């Protein structure tokens, strides 16, 4: 069974750094793209960026370019989403999802990681 | 930037047919994917490439796409279909665009 398992909920203060993870299993991790999607409280879905674990080719939504960093450790089949300095407006649920190609649908999705940033 | 517009809400009685529209400029030239998301859960793909269903998704879910509107149709609606539904396309410049979402209420 193809699965994406994300790291647990985080509570952080503004200005702190954070790295959340997404571990793939049940398939060849390096052969599929991983995407990150944000969902702010009570709001819709926003695509943030994608990474190809095979060669670390990374592409960002213009809305998130420079705001976050996406990386991968293919030795442990894990992708990451990272912030160097969190803001209260980063409070959201973050999902990872798999894509077969850059234009294919997101399927499946991880269970989500809730990030809360509050002083 | 490319914009997908969905109605905020659709209501339907059990056993009836729900239609959820997704409007975008010349969306008929793109592949449209649909997801549902139940409260507290991750989104799930229900229709891809306009009209195909992933394994495990009931035949009651179907899609169409033409001109400036794509439509997700749910036949014989059940209480368990109540969820938020999102359309999504890939647009040039590596933009993966989501619609704003439609809350389906089963009366």
gemmi code that builds the backbone of each chain (N, CA, C; Angstrom):
import gemmi

chains = {
    "A": [
        ("UNK", (0.842, -1.199, 0.000), (0.000, 0.000, 0.000), (0.875, 1.246, 0.000)),
        ("UNK", (0.563, 2.152, -0.926), (1.292, 3.421, -0.972), (0.834, 4.298, 0.195)),
        ("UNK", (1.792, 4.797, 0.951), (1.461, 5.635, 2.099), (2.443, 6.778, 2.229)),
        ("UNK", (1.923, 7.906, 2.674), (2.760, 9.035, 3.064), (2.437, 9.339, 4.523)),
        ("UNK", (3.437, 9.288, 5.379), (3.229, 9.523, 6.808), (3.998, 10.768, 7.225)),
        ("UNK", (3.271, 11.719, 7.768), (3.882, 13.002, 8.130), (4.214, 13.058, 9.620)),
        ("UNK", (5.112, 13.962, 9.955), (5.506, 14.169, 11.339), (4.367, 14.828, 12.122)),
        ("UNK", (4.489, 14.837, 13.432), (3.410, 15.276, 14.295), (3.257, 16.786, 14.399)),
        ("UNK", (2.180, 17.172, 15.086), (1.850, 18.584, 15.237), (2.964, 19.340, 15.954)),
        ("UNK", (3.099, 20.612, 15.596), (4.148, 21.460, 16.154), (3.539, 22.761, 16.679)),
        ("UNK", (4.051, 23.225, 17.789), (3.701, 24.538, 18.326), (4.997, 25.327, 18.463)),
        ("UNK", (5.060, 26.454, 17.797), (6.293, 27.238, 17.750), (5.990, 28.709, 18.031)),
        ("UNK", (7.046, 29.456, 18.344), (6.940, 30.903, 18.530), (7.397, 31.616, 17.272)),
        ("UNK", (6.877, 32.809, 17.045), (7.346, 33.593, 15.889), (8.853, 33.755, 15.919)),
        ("UNK", (9.458, 33.626, 14.743), (10.902, 33.761, 14.634), (11.650, 32.445, 14.747)),
        ("UNK", (11.011, 31.407, 15.249), (11.671, 30.106, 15.367), (11.725, 29.409, 14.010)),
        ("UNK", (12.625, 28.430, 13.923), (12.722, 27.632, 12.709), (11.977, 26.319, 12.903)),
        ("UNK", (11.674, 25.669, 11.773), (10.918, 24.416, 11.841), (11.164, 23.612, 10.568)),
        ("UNK", (11.217, 22.300, 10.746), (11.320, 21.387, 9.602), (10.337, 20.254, 9.861)),
        ("UNK", (9.371, 20.059, 8.956), (8.436, 18.957, 9.079), (8.721, 17.944, 7.977)),
        ("UNK", (8.284, 16.706, 8.204), (8.686, 15.642, 7.292), (7.512, 14.851, 6.739)),
        ("UNK", (7.812, 14.103, 5.681), (6.831, 13.289, 4.968), (7.563, 12.045, 4.470)),
        ("UNK", (7.267, 10.891, 5.060), (7.959, 9.647, 4.702), (7.079, 8.797, 3.803)),
        ("UNK", (7.624, 8.401, 2.660), (6.897, 7.558, 1.734), (7.207, 6.094, 1.928)),
        ("UNK", (6.209, 5.248, 1.675), (6.423, 3.809, 1.749), (5.492, 3.108, 0.772)),
        ("UNK", (5.862, 1.886, 0.410), (5.022, 1.096, -0.482), (5.239, 1.376, -1.957)),
        ("UNK", (6.252, 2.154, -2.289), (6.554, 2.446, -3.686), (8.011, 2.914, -3.780)),
        ("UNK", (8.481, 3.066, -5.017), (9.850, 3.523, -5.247), (9.882, 5.036, -5.073)),
        ("UNK", (10.371, 5.477, -3.912), (10.292, 6.888, -3.511), (10.933, 7.815, -4.527)),
        ("UNK", (12.031, 7.384, -5.120), (12.771, 8.280, -6.011), (12.127, 8.443, -7.379)),
        ("UNK", (11.037, 7.730, -7.652), (10.428, 7.767, -8.988), (9.187, 8.642, -9.068)),
        ("UNK", (8.807, 9.283, -7.971), (7.592, 10.095, -7.946), (7.882, 11.443, -7.291)),
        ("UNK", (7.186, 12.469, -7.770), (7.291, 13.773, -7.156), (6.538, 13.794, -5.823)),
        ("UNK", (7.003, 14.661, -4.919), (6.302, 14.948, -3.674), (5.946, 16.429, -3.672)),
        ("UNK", (4.692, 16.708, -3.363), (4.215, 18.093, -3.294), (3.873, 18.450, -1.855)),
        ("UNK", (3.914, 19.751, -1.575), (3.450, 20.278, -0.280), (2.295, 21.231, -0.545)),
        ("UNK", (1.259, 21.114, 0.288), (0.039, 21.904, 0.131), (-0.329, 22.501, 1.485)),
        ("UNK", (-0.659, 23.787, 1.488), (-1.053, 24.466, 2.730), (-2.561, 24.611, 2.796)),
        ("UNK", (-3.099, 24.486, 4.002), (-4.500, 24.774, 4.248), (-4.606, 25.584, 5.536)),
        ("UNK", (-4.844, 26.858, 5.394), (-4.995, 27.724, 6.555), (-6.341, 27.435, 7.226)),
        ("UNK", (-6.483, 27.781, 8.502), (-7.711, 27.429, 9.233), (-8.979, 27.891, 8.523)),
        ("UNK", (-9.844, 26.952, 8.232), (-11.124, 27.256, 7.603), (-11.054, 27.664, 6.149)),
        ("UNK", (-9.889, 27.475, 5.539), (-9.691, 27.932, 4.156), (-9.432, 26.759, 3.212)),
        ("UNK", (-9.173, 27.099, 1.944), (-8.965, 26.090, 0.921), (-7.518, 25.641, 0.800)),
        ("UNK", (-7.251, 24.906, -0.271), (-5.946, 24.284, -0.503), (-5.076, 25.204, -1.367)),
        ("UNK", (-3.794, 25.281, -1.015), (-2.826, 26.095, -1.762), (-1.578, 25.260, -2.021)),
        ("UNK", (-1.215, 25.132, -3.305), (-0.001, 24.390, -3.653), (1.224, 25.242, -3.349)),
        ("UNK", (2.202, 24.641, -2.672), (3.396, 25.369, -2.266), (4.594, 25.066, -3.157)),
        ("UNK", (4.791, 23.795, -3.493), (5.951, 23.421, -4.286), (6.052, 21.915, -4.408)),
        ("UNK", (6.961, 21.467, -5.272), (7.171, 20.036, -5.473), (8.656, 19.741, -5.559)),
        ("UNK", (9.004, 18.483, -5.273), (10.383, 18.041, -5.373), (10.408, 16.645, -5.957)),
        ("UNK", (11.414, 16.373, -6.789), (11.609, 15.035, -7.338), (12.767, 14.400, -6.586)),
        ("UNK", (12.492, 13.416, -5.748), (13.553, 12.838, -4.918), (14.716, 12.237, -5.698)),
        ("UNK", (14.454, 11.829, -6.942), (15.512, 11.201, -7.708), (16.706, 12.106, -7.937)),
        ("UNK", (16.420, 13.404, -8.203), (17.527, 14.337, -8.478), (17.391, 15.649, -7.720)),
        ("UNK", (16.419, 15.715, -6.802), (16.146, 16.912, -5.982), (15.703, 18.126, -6.809)),
        ("UNK", (15.248, 17.909, -8.034), (14.654, 18.995, -8.816), (13.488, 19.559, -8.005)),
        ("UNK", (13.510, 20.859, -7.728), (12.515, 21.495, -6.853), (11.906, 22.701, -7.557)),
        ("UNK", (10.589, 22.828, -7.439), (9.875, 23.948, -8.047), (8.904, 24.518, -7.015)),
        ("UNK", (8.856, 25.834, -6.955), (8.019, 26.501, -5.950), (6.906, 27.304, -6.614)),
        ("UNK", (5.763, 27.342, -5.949), (4.736, 28.307, -6.312), (5.303, 29.704, -6.102)),
        ("UNK", (4.953, 30.631, -6.983), (5.433, 31.999, -6.822), (5.034, 32.574, -5.465)),
        ("UNK", (3.905, 32.124, -4.935), (3.418, 32.636, -3.653), (4.295, 32.214, -2.478)),
        ("UNK", (5.036, 31.128, -2.645), (5.823, 30.587, -1.530), (7.325, 30.632, -1.788)),
        ("UNK", (7.723, 31.038, -2.987), (9.152, 31.154, -3.298), (9.835, 32.075, -2.298)),
        ("UNK", (10.907, 31.596, -1.681), (11.636, 32.402, -0.716), (11.074, 32.362, 0.686)),
        ("UNK", (9.872, 31.811, 0.852), (9.240, 31.755, 2.174), (9.495, 30.419, 2.873)),
        ("UNK", (9.662, 29.368, 2.100), (9.897, 28.029, 2.631), (10.977, 27.355, 1.793)),
        ("UNK", (11.454, 26.236, 2.315), (12.443, 25.445, 1.600), (11.994, 23.986, 1.595)),
        ("UNK", (12.042, 23.357, 0.426), (11.664, 21.952, 0.280), (12.926, 21.154, -0.017)),
        ("UNK", (13.076, 20.032, 0.671), (14.257, 19.196, 0.477), (13.865, 17.730, 0.616)),
        ("UNK", (14.855, 16.855, 0.405), (14.575, 15.429, 0.474), (15.817, 14.693, 0.953)),
        ("UNK", (15.615, 13.594, 1.655), (16.686, 12.665, 1.989), (16.247, 11.315, 1.427)),
        ("UNK", (16.752, 11.004, 0.236), (16.263, 9.792, -0.415), (16.787, 8.525, 0.252)),
        ("UNK", (17.803, 8.647, 1.107), (18.295, 7.458, 1.803), (17.282, 6.940, 2.822)),
        ("UNK", (16.367, 7.819, 3.245), (15.329, 7.411, 4.198), (13.939, 7.725, 3.663)),
        ("UNK", (13.823, 7.901, 2.345), (12.528, 8.079, 1.674), (11.676, 9.170, 2.331)),
        ("UNK", (12.290, 10.291, 2.604), (11.615, 11.354, 3.344), (11.821, 12.712, 2.678)),
        ("UNK", (10.715, 13.443, 2.554), (10.760, 14.818, 2.070), (10.496, 15.767, 3.241)),
        ("UNK", (10.979, 16.998, 3.075), (10.879, 17.976, 4.156), (10.353, 19.308, 3.665)),
        ("UNK", (9.704, 20.017, 4.576), (9.284, 21.399, 4.367), (9.849, 22.190, 5.544)),
        ("UNK", (10.542, 23.272, 5.242), (11.307, 23.969, 6.272), (11.070, 25.467, 6.239)),
        ("UNK", (11.037, 26.059, 7.439), (10.970, 27.504, 7.601), (12.178, 27.948, 8.425)),
        ("UNK", (12.777, 29.078, 8.069), (13.891, 29.588, 8.860), (13.412, 30.557, 9.937)),
        ("UNK", (12.288, 31.210, 9.702), (11.766, 32.164, 10.680), (10.244, 32.199, 10.550)),
        ("UNK", (9.569, 31.516, 11.441), (8.117, 31.389, 11.349), (7.400, 32.683, 11.703)),
        ("UNK", (6.230, 32.855, 11.088), (5.346, 33.966, 11.396), (4.006, 33.398, 11.859)),
        ("UNK", (3.237, 34.214, 12.548), (1.914, 33.757, 12.985), (1.058, 33.329, 11.800)),
        ("UNK", (1.273, 33.989, 10.664), (0.488, 33.668, 9.465), (0.869, 32.323, 8.853)),
        ("UNK", (1.907, 31.665, 9.367), (2.254, 30.313, 8.906), (1.419, 29.245, 9.600)),
        ("UNK", (0.591, 29.658, 10.558), (-0.292, 28.712, 11.237), (-1.239, 28.082, 10.225)),
        ("UNK", (-1.159, 26.768, 10.099), (-1.936, 26.074, 9.076), (-1.730, 24.573, 9.212)),
        ("UNK", (-2.532, 23.829, 8.465), (-2.289, 22.401, 8.250), (-1.494, 22.279, 6.964)),
        ("UNK", (-0.467, 21.452, 7.001), (0.372, 21.225, 5.825), (0.288, 19.760, 5.425)),
        ("UNK", (-0.019, 19.538, 4.146), (-0.124, 18.191, 3.618), (0.986, 17.947, 2.607)),
        ("UNK", (1.488, 16.720, 2.577), (2.297, 16.292, 1.444), (1.443, 15.353, 0.593)),
        ("UNK", (1.806, 15.225, -0.657), (1.073, 14.371, -1.576), (2.021, 13.911, -2.672)),
        ("UNK", (1.701, 12.786, -3.276), (2.535, 12.233, -4.347), (1.980, 12.561, -5.713)),
        ("UNK", (2.862, 12.807, -6.667), (2.476, 12.995, -8.060), (3.320, 12.066, -8.926)),
        ("UNK", (2.678, 11.490, -9.950), (3.418, 10.636, -10.879), (4.272, 11.479, -11.828)),
        ("UNK", (3.677, 12.550, -12.340), (4.390, 13.495, -13.198), (4.066, 14.891, -12.683)),
        ("UNK", (4.676, 15.890, -13.276), (4.442, 17.257, -12.803), (3.032, 17.743, -13.107)),
        ("UNK", (2.313, 17.062, -14.001), (0.957, 17.505, -14.333), (-0.123, 16.543, -13.846)),
        ("UNK", (0.275, 15.486, -13.140), (-0.703, 14.507, -12.673), (-1.370, 14.977, -11.386)),
        ("UNK", (-2.454, 14.317, -10.973), (-3.126, 14.729, -9.738), (-2.320, 14.353, -8.501)),
        ("UNK", (-2.714, 14.934, -7.370), (-2.107, 14.639, -6.082), (-2.775, 13.370, -5.525)),
        ("UNK", (-2.003, 12.291, -5.400), (-2.583, 11.043, -4.939), (-1.511, 10.022, -4.619)),
        ("UNK", (-1.456, 9.497, -3.398), (-2.286, 9.858, -2.252), (-1.735, 11.073, -1.510)),
        ("UNK", (-2.390, 11.394, -0.403), (-1.984, 12.490, 0.470), (-1.511, 11.949, 1.817)),
        ("UNK", (-0.624, 12.683, 2.461), (-0.301, 12.387, 3.844), (-1.435, 12.834, 4.749)),
        ("UNK", (-1.338, 12.518, 6.013), (-2.424, 12.806, 6.947), (-2.435, 14.257, 7.417)),
        ("UNK", (-1.371, 14.985, 7.106), (-1.306, 16.392, 7.475), (-0.501, 16.626, 8.744)),
        ("UNK", (0.148, 17.782, 8.812), (0.864, 18.236, 10.002), (0.343, 19.612, 10.363)),
        ("UNK", (-0.182, 19.751, 11.549), (-0.680, 21.041, 12.023), (0.459, 21.830, 12.634)),
        ("UNK", (0.686, 23.022, 12.084), (1.714, 23.918, 12.614), (1.010, 25.134, 13.221)),
        ("UNK", (1.278, 25.380, 14.492), (0.705, 26.525, 15.186), (1.839, 27.444, 15.605)),
        ("UNK", (1.752, 28.695, 15.181), (2.780, 29.682, 15.532), (2.117, 30.767, 16.377)),
        ("UNK", (2.543, 30.842, 17.618), (1.911, 31.789, 18.539), (2.894, 32.194, 19.619)),
        ("UNK", (2.844, 33.467, 19.969), (3.714, 33.943, 21.045), (3.120, 33.620, 22.422)),
    ],
    "B": [
        ("UNK", (-2.704, 35.506, -13.312), (-2.745, 34.150, -12.791), (-4.082, 33.499, -13.142)),
        ("UNK", (-4.070, 32.175, -13.170), (-5.253, 31.431, -13.553), (-6.144, 31.214, -12.342)),
        ("UNK", (-7.456, 31.428, -12.505), (-8.388, 31.343, -11.375), (-9.462, 30.305, -11.662)),
        ("UNK", (-9.739, 29.456, -10.678), (-10.836, 28.500, -10.737), (-11.901, 28.926, -9.734)),
        ("UNK", (-13.143, 29.028, -10.211), (-14.232, 29.510, -9.359), (-15.245, 28.397, -9.119)),
        ("UNK", (-15.510, 28.113, -7.856), (-16.514, 27.124, -7.459), (-17.574, 27.797, -6.608)),
        ("UNK", (-18.805, 27.282, -6.638), (-19.818, 27.810, -5.723), (-19.439, 27.445, -4.298)),
        ("UNK", (-19.649, 28.340, -3.342), (-19.270, 28.030, -1.955), (-20.010, 26.822, -1.388)),
        ("UNK", (-21.250, 26.623, -1.804), (-22.025, 25.536, -1.230), (-23.024, 24.976, -2.235)),
        ("UNK", (-23.295, 23.693, -2.066), (-24.326, 22.983, -2.823), (-25.058, 22.088, -1.834)),
        ("UNK", (-26.377, 22.099, -1.912), (-27.185, 21.259, -1.028), (-28.032, 20.311, -1.869)),
        ("UNK", (-28.177, 19.085, -1.385), (-28.949, 18.093, -2.130), (-29.541, 17.092, -1.147)),
        ("UNK", (-30.708, 16.563, -1.487), (-31.347, 15.550, -0.649), (-30.732, 14.186, -0.941)),
        ("UNK", (-30.757, 13.299, 0.028), (-30.241, 11.945, -0.211), (-30.951, 11.286, -1.383)),
        ("UNK", (-30.162, 10.586, -2.210), (-30.726, 9.905, -3.363), (-30.808, 10.754, -4.610)),
        ("UNK", (-30.633, 12.061, -4.458), (-30.666, 12.955, -5.607), (-29.262, 13.102, -6.197)),
        ("UNK", (-29.172, 13.923, -7.251), (-27.891, 14.138, -7.933), (-27.324, 15.500, -7.582)),
        ("UNK", (-26.049, 15.531, -7.210), (-25.353, 16.786, -6.930), (-24.412, 17.106, -8.085)),
        ("UNK", (-24.426, 18.357, -8.474), (-23.499, 18.823, -9.514), (-22.713, 19.997, -8.966)),
        ("UNK", (-21.395, 19.880, -9.033), (-20.512, 20.931, -8.532), (-19.698, 21.464, -9.706)),
        ("UNK", (-19.837, 22.752, -9.960), (-19.181, 23.375, -11.104), (-17.840, 23.972, -10.713)),
        ("UNK", (-16.963, 24.027, -11.700), (-15.628, 24.621, -11.548), (-15.374, 25.430, -12.814)),
        ("UNK", (-15.380, 26.743, -12.691), (-15.269, 27.616, -13.856), (-13.868, 28.181, -13.984)),
        ("UNK", (-13.361, 28.178, -15.214), (-12.040, 28.741, -15.492), (-11.933, 29.044, -16.975)),
        ("UNK", (-11.096, 29.992, -17.323), (-10.924, 30.391, -18.708), (-10.438, 29.220, -19.551)),
        ("UNK", (-11.274, 28.793, -20.514), (-10.931, 27.687, -21.405), (-10.486, 26.439, -20.643)),
        ("UNK", (-11.173, 26.160, -19.532), (-10.794, 25.011, -18.706), (-10.944, 23.705, -19.475)),
        ("UNK", (-11.785, 23.725, -20.519), (-11.981, 22.522, -21.316), (-10.714, 22.028, -21.993)),
        ("UNK", (-9.698, 22.875, -22.094), (-8.427, 22.488, -22.710), (-7.457, 21.883, -21.696)),
        ("UNK", (-7.880, 21.821, -20.446), (-7.004, 21.314, -19.393), (-7.567, 20.031, -18.789)),
        ("UNK", (-6.702, 19.280, -18.127), (-7.142, 18.131, -17.343), (-7.547, 18.605, -15.954)),
        ("UNK", (-8.766, 18.271, -15.548), (-9.286, 18.699, -14.255), (-9.336, 17.505, -13.306)),
        ("UNK", (-8.863, 17.745, -12.096), (-8.889, 16.724, -11.061), (-9.786, 17.222, -9.921)),
        ("UNK", (-10.463, 16.287, -9.269), (-11.386, 16.610, -8.174), (-11.011, 15.833, -6.908)),
        ("UNK", (-11.134, 16.523, -5.782), (-10.834, 15.920, -4.481), (-11.998, 16.176, -3.540)),
        ("UNK", (-12.222, 15.242, -2.620), (-13.095, 15.585, -1.513), (-12.310, 15.545, -0.214)),
        ("UNK", (-12.776, 16.360, 0.735), (-12.101, 16.454, 2.022), (-13.158, 16.508, 3.121)),
        ("UNK", (-13.163, 15.477, 3.948), (-14.084, 15.453, 5.078), (-13.421, 16.135, 6.263)),
        ("UNK", (-14.209, 16.659, 7.193), (-13.642, 17.415, 8.319), (-12.563, 16.645, 9.057)),
        ("UNK", (-11.432, 17.300, 9.263), (-10.340, 16.697, 10.004), (-9.543, 15.659, 9.247)),
        ("UNK", (-9.817, 15.506, 7.951), (-9.113, 14.495, 7.165), (-8.351, 15.140, 6.009)),
        ("UNK", (-7.470, 14.351, 5.426), (-6.746, 14.804, 4.247), (-7.638, 14.706, 3.020)),
        ("UNK", (-7.365, 15.502, 2.007), (-8.107, 15.365, 0.747), (-7.903, 13.984, 0.139)),
        ("UNK", (-8.899, 13.564, -0.651), (-8.852, 12.288, -1.366), (-9.233, 12.549, -2.815)),
        ("UNK", (-8.465, 12.015, -3.734), (-8.755, 12.149, -5.158), (-9.985, 11.318, -5.505)),
        ("UNK", (-10.982, 11.948, -6.156), (-12.187, 11.206, -6.534), (-12.378, 11.113, -8.041)),
        ("UNK", (-11.881, 12.094, -8.779), (-11.927, 12.052, -10.243), (-10.642, 12.708, -10.756)),
        ("UNK", (-10.019, 12.108, -11.774), (-8.827, 12.710, -12.367), (-8.963, 12.751, -13.881)),
        ("UNK", (-8.213, 13.634, -14.480), (-8.240, 13.804, -15.943), (-9.673, 13.936, -16.450)),
        ("UNK", (-10.390, 14.826, -15.849), (-11.766, 15.187, -16.215), (-12.818, 14.171, -15.787)),
        ("UNK", (-12.569, 12.863, -16.049), (-13.676, 11.912, -15.913), (-13.271, 10.523, -15.415)),
        ("UNK", (-11.992, 10.302, -15.132), (-11.549, 8.975, -14.685), (-11.626, 8.869, -13.166)),
        ("UNK", (-11.916, 7.653, -12.698), (-12.014, 7.429, -11.242), (-10.860, 6.562, -10.761)),
        ("UNK", (-10.244, 6.957, -9.655), (-9.241, 6.048, -9.041), (-9.938, 4.791, -8.543)),
        ("UNK", (-9.161, 3.741, -8.374), (-9.745, 2.520, -7.830), (-10.294, 2.793, -6.430)),
        ("UNK", (-11.468, 2.210, -6.161), (-12.085, 2.388, -4.868), (-13.095, 3.516, -4.803)),
        ("UNK", (-13.131, 4.352, -5.825), (-14.124, 5.430, -5.868), (-15.369, 4.921, -6.587)),
        ("UNK", (-16.548, 5.073, -5.962), (-17.778, 4.521, -6.563), (-18.102, 5.138, -7.923)),
        ("UNK", (-18.806, 4.361, -8.737), (-19.237, 4.836, -10.063), (-20.196, 6.013, -9.964)),
        ("UNK", (-20.732, 6.266, -8.775), (-21.633, 7.397, -8.600), (-20.928, 8.734, -8.853)),
        ("UNK", (-19.594, 8.718, -8.782), (-18.817, 9.936, -9.004), (-18.387, 9.981, -10.477)),
        ("UNK", (-18.716, 11.079, -11.155), (-18.320, 11.234, -12.547), (-17.969, 12.687, -12.812)),
        ("UNK", (-17.256, 12.906, -13.914), (-16.847, 14.260, -14.238), (-17.005, 14.557, -15.710)),
        ("UNK", (-17.097, 15.839, -16.022), (-17.141, 16.295, -17.406), (-16.422, 17.634, -17.473)),
        ("UNK", (-16.027, 18.011, -18.685), (-15.258, 19.247, -18.839), (-15.384, 19.738, -20.264)),
        ("UNK", (-15.867, 20.981, -20.413), (-16.022, 21.548, -21.747), (-16.090, 23.059, -21.634)),
        ("UNK", (-15.524, 23.717, -22.617), (-15.608, 25.175, -22.639), (-14.957, 25.807, -21.417)),
        ("UNK", (-15.735, 26.541, -20.662), (-15.209, 27.250, -19.492), (-15.664, 26.641, -18.171)),
        ("UNK", (-16.263, 25.438, -18.233), (-16.772, 24.830, -16.990), (-16.517, 23.327, -16.945)),
        ("UNK", (-15.968, 22.901, -15.828), (-15.874, 21.478, -15.512), (-16.902, 21.180, -14.423)),
        ("UNK", (-17.412, 19.951, -14.442), (-18.468, 19.598, -13.487), (-18.198, 18.235, -12.867)),
        ("UNK", (-18.324, 18.180, -11.559), (-18.304, 16.919, -10.831), (-19.754, 16.564, -10.533)),
        ("UNK", (-20.145, 15.357, -10.908), (-21.512, 14.895, -10.678), (-21.482, 13.718, -9.718)),
        ("UNK", (-22.312, 13.805, -8.691), (-22.427, 12.716, -7.724), (-23.874, 12.241, -7.780)),
        ("UNK", (-24.049, 11.010, -8.250), (-25.398, 10.444, -8.376), (-25.781, 9.718, -7.090)),
        ("UNK", (-27.081, 9.638, -6.878), (-27.603, 8.905, -5.702), (-26.816, 9.290, -4.447)),
        ("UNK", (-26.835, 10.556, -4.150), (-26.046, 11.101, -3.042), (-26.391, 10.430, -1.718)),
        ("UNK", (-25.334, 10.166, -0.950), (-25.478, 9.554, 0.370), (-24.980, 10.530, 1.442)),
        ("UNK", (-25.387, 10.288, 2.668), (-24.953, 11.150, 3.766), (-23.427, 11.194, 3.867)),
        ("UNK", (-22.779, 10.087, 3.558), (-21.324, 10.006, 3.640), (-20.596, 10.808, 2.581)),
        ("UNK", (-21.328, 11.352, 1.600), (-20.705, 12.181, 0.561), (-20.519, 13.620, 1.029)),
        ("UNK", (-21.097, 13.941, 2.172), (-20.983, 15.307, 2.685), (-19.516, 15.618, 2.972)),
        ("UNK", (-19.012, 16.678, 2.319), (-17.584, 17.023, 2.387), (-17.360, 18.322, 1.634)),
        ("UNK", (-16.135, 18.815, 1.705), (-15.703, 19.898, 0.828), (-15.110, 19.280, -0.436)),
        ("UNK", (-15.430, 19.858, -1.583), (-14.942, 19.354, -2.860), (-14.122, 20.441, -3.557)),
        ("UNK", (-12.946, 20.049, -4.047), (-12.036, 20.985, -4.709), (-11.711, 20.503, -6.114)),
        ("UNK", (-11.751, 21.413, -7.077), (-11.225, 21.107, -8.398), (-9.782, 21.611, -8.466)),
        ("UNK", (-9.013, 21.066, -9.400), (-7.593, 21.425, -9.524), (-7.130, 21.192, -10.946)),
        ("UNK", (-6.313, 22.098, -11.456), (-5.705, 21.942, -12.776), (-4.229, 22.274, -12.665)),
        ("UNK", (-3.511, 21.897, -13.686), (-2.134, 22.353, -13.845), (-2.141, 23.443, -14.900)),
        ("UNK", (-1.562, 24.568, -14.554), (-1.485, 25.692, -15.486), (-0.022, 25.924, -15.821)),
        ("UNK", (0.224, 26.654, -16.849), (1.600, 26.892, -17.289), (2.412, 27.547, -16.177)),
        ("UNK", (3.677, 27.582, -16.360), (4.599, 28.122, -15.360), (4.578, 27.312, -14.077)),
        ("UNK", (4.286, 26.013, -14.209), (4.308, 25.115, -13.049), (3.363, 25.542, -11.936)),
        ("UNK", (2.233, 26.064, -12.322), (1.252, 26.427, -11.307), (0.193, 25.352, -11.193)),
        ("UNK", (0.026, 24.825, -9.978), (-1.031, 23.856, -9.709), (-2.123, 24.601, -8.976)),
        ("UNK", (-3.227, 24.855, -9.668), (-4.246, 25.754, -9.163), (-5.404, 24.960, -8.599)),
        ("UNK", (-5.850, 25.349, -7.421), (-7.041, 24.772, -6.805), (-8.201, 25.764, -6.866)),
        ("UNK", (-9.405, 25.246, -7.036), (-10.583, 26.065, -6.837), (-10.757, 26.361, -5.357)),
        ("UNK", (-11.656, 27.280, -5.057), (-11.845, 27.692, -3.674), (-12.563, 26.685, -2.796)),
        ("UNK", (-13.153, 25.657, -3.428), (-13.836, 24.620, -2.674), (-15.330, 24.839, -2.591)),
        ("UNK", (-16.058, 23.733, -2.572), (-17.523, 23.744, -2.447), (-17.923, 22.815, -1.318)),
        ("UNK", (-18.708, 23.328, -0.392), (-19.200, 22.496, 0.708), (-20.483, 21.818, 0.257)),
        ("UNK", (-20.445, 20.495, 0.175), (-21.641, 19.735, -0.179), (-22.372, 19.343, 1.094)),
        ("UNK", (-23.621, 19.788, 1.187), (-24.471, 19.445, 2.321), (-25.549, 18.478, 1.852)),
        ("UNK", (-25.695, 17.381, 2.573), (-26.747, 16.413, 2.287), (-27.889, 16.675, 3.272)),
        ("UNK", (-29.004, 17.083, 2.742), (-30.123, 17.547, 3.576), (-30.757, 16.422, 4.376)),
    ],
}
model = gemmi.Model(1)
for chain_id, residues in chains.items():
    chain = gemmi.Chain(chain_id)
    for i, (resn, *xyz) in enumerate(residues, 1):
        res = gemmi.Residue()
        res.name, res.seqid = resn, gemmi.SeqId(i, " ")
        for name, pos in zip(("N", "CA", "C"), xyz):
            atom = gemmi.Atom()
            atom.name, atom.element = name, gemmi.Element(name[0])
            atom.pos, atom.b_iso = gemmi.Position(*pos), 0.0
            res.add_atom(atom)
        chain.add_residue(res)
    model.add_chain(chain)
structure = gemmi.Structure()
structure.add_model(model)
structure.setup_entities()
